[in-house]
Amino acid sequence: MSLLNRDKDNTGIELHDSTLLRMVMHDQSLHVHLDTCVHRSQGTPGVDCGTCWRASAKMSLEDCHLVEMHRRLPVNIWDGTVMLGDTCHANLVPIPLHYEGHVVVKMSLIDGTTIQLNATLINLAITGELRFLEKYS
């Protein structure tokens, strides 16, 4: 099922319940590959009635600064935030996402470590097929 065929739905990736699969750094570009928990709703995803799905996603960050690459992947994400300028998306990030400006991504991992990514551009999109999990109300 395509995310684009239901334009009335708002869609977001829940960082909690997602898995960090791999991170690939090339020059100043970082590509983060995730197995994600995707929420869809006609209201606020993850809050209002809707559906929950699994899907692969890719987060691309430009002019990215990463303090340390996590050594043991894959690893589950416990919690996270994405700061876009002064706007904080706590745990649920809207998709598709394209933003240029000050970006800070923080992911708290299930093993107790935290990854912080600082960048000037972010793109986040589903890269695989959606797999239905459940309806929620």
Protein Blocks (a to p, Z undefined) as FASTA:
>chain_A
ZZklmmkbccdddfehpacfbdcdehjaccddddddddddfblghkagcddddddddddd
ehiacfbacfbdcdddfbdcddehjaccehiacdddddedjdddddddfkopacddddfb
dcdddfbdcddfbdcZZ
